Amino acid sequence: MLDCVFILLIFFIVTTTFVEETGVEVDKPQAASSVQLEKTSILIAITAKGEVVYGGREIGAGGVQTLVKRMIQKEDVPVIIQADREAAAGVLVRVIDEAKLAGATKVSIASLKPRA
């Protein structure tokens, strides 16, 4: 019986898709046209202070291009930018530009669906 439990545990661990979080909490704006995107993606956050964060550490807008280039070499995954509603538009545009210069084909901005 114990062997069956361990086999099931190993099966669920191996088949689980892990979602990487950005490591910071951002207050995303709402959008009526929000859609659910793929689970495997590159999540980059922009805080209200203009910090660009990936995986819990600040990479700056200049670090986006090298990060995205390295990540899409393995697999062509979308880039999702979680920008705080108080973040400067200039920082958001620069991060989008850096991601596209790195070769990203899909760059999206995360938002919340309005509550009905």
matplotlib code that plots the C-alpha trace (Angstrom):
import matplotlib.pyplot as plt

x = [0.0, 2.8, 4.5, 1.4, 1.2, 4.9, 4.4, 1.3, 3.3, 6.2, 3.7, 2.1, 5.4, 6.8, 3.6, 3.0, 3.7, 5.5, 4.6, 7.4, 6.4, 8.1, 8.7, 7.1, 3.4, 2.1, -1.3, -2.3, -4.8, -8.2, -9.0, -12.3, -10.5, -8.4, -7.8, -6.0, -2.5, -0.3, 1.2, 4.7, 5.9, 8.5, 7.0, 8.6, 7.3, 7.5, 6.9, 5.4, 8.9, 10.0, 12.1, 12.1, 12.0, 12.4, 12.4, 12.5, 15.5, 15.9, 17.3, 16.7, 15.3, 18.8, 18.7, 15.5, 17.0, 19.7, 17.2, 14.6, 17.2, 18.5, 15.0, 13.6, 16.6, 15.2, 11.5, 9.6, 7.5, 5.5, 6.7, 4.2, 4.8, 3.1, 3.2, 1.9, -0.8, 1.4, 4.5, 5.8, 4.7, 8.3, 9.6, 6.9, 7.6, 11.4, 10.8, 8.5, 11.1, 13.9, 11.8, 11.1, 14.7, 15.6, 13.4, 10.2, 7.3, 4.5, 4.7, 1.7, 0.8, -1.0, -4.2, -7.2, -10.7, -13.2, -15.5, -19.0]
y = [0.0, 2.4, 1.7, 2.7, 6.0, 6.7, 5.9, 8.2, 11.0, 10.6, 10.7, 13.9, 15.6, 14.7, 15.7, 19.0, 22.2, 24.7, 28.4, 30.8, 33.9, 37.3, 37.6, 41.0, 42.0, 44.4, 46.1, 45.2, 47.4, 46.0, 45.4, 44.2, 42.3, 40.1, 36.5, 33.7, 33.0, 29.9, 28.7, 28.4, 32.0, 34.5, 36.7, 40.1, 42.5, 46.3, 47.8, 51.2, 52.6, 51.5, 48.4, 45.6, 42.3, 38.6, 35.7, 37.9, 39.9, 43.2, 42.9, 46.4, 47.3, 46.6, 43.0, 42.1, 41.5, 39.0, 37.2, 36.8, 35.8, 33.1, 31.8, 31.6, 29.7, 26.6, 27.1, 30.0, 31.1, 34.3, 37.2, 38.5, 41.8, 42.5, 46.2, 48.0, 50.5, 53.3, 52.3, 54.8, 54.2, 54.9, 51.9, 49.7, 50.7, 50.1, 46.6, 45.7, 47.0, 45.1, 41.8, 42.3, 43.1, 39.8, 38.0, 37.5, 37.0, 37.3, 40.1, 40.7, 42.9, 41.3, 42.8, 41.9, 41.1, 43.7, 42.2, 41.7]
z = [0.0, 0.9, -2.4, -4.3, -2.4, -3.3, -6.9, -7.1, -5.4, -7.8, -10.7, -9.6, -8.9, -12.3, -14.3, -12.4, -14.4, -12.3, -12.8, -12.2, -10.3, -10.6, -6.9, -6.3, -5.9, -8.5, -8.7, -12.2, -14.0, -15.2, -18.8, -20.3, -23.1, -20.7, -21.7, -20.0, -21.4, -21.5, -18.2, -19.6, -20.1, -19.1, -16.3, -15.9, -13.3, -13.2, -9.8, -9.0, -8.4, -11.9, -10.9, -13.4, -11.6, -12.7, -10.3, -7.2, -8.2, -10.0, -13.5, -14.8, -18.2, -19.7, -18.4, -20.2, -23.6, -22.4, -20.2, -22.9, -25.5, -23.2, -22.3, -25.9, -27.1, -25.4, -26.4, -28.0, -25.0, -24.7, -22.5, -20.0, -18.4, -15.0, -14.8, -11.7, -12.5, -11.0, -13.1, -15.7, -19.2, -20.4, -18.4, -19.8, -23.4, -22.9, -21.4, -24.3, -26.8, -25.1, -25.2, -28.9, -29.7, -28.0, -30.5, -28.5, -30.9, -28.3, -25.7, -23.5, -20.6, -17.6, -16.4, -14.2, -15.5, -14.2, -11.6, -12.8]

ax = plt.figure().add_subplot(projection="3d")
ax.plot(x, y, z, "-o")
ax.set_aspect("equal")
plt.show()
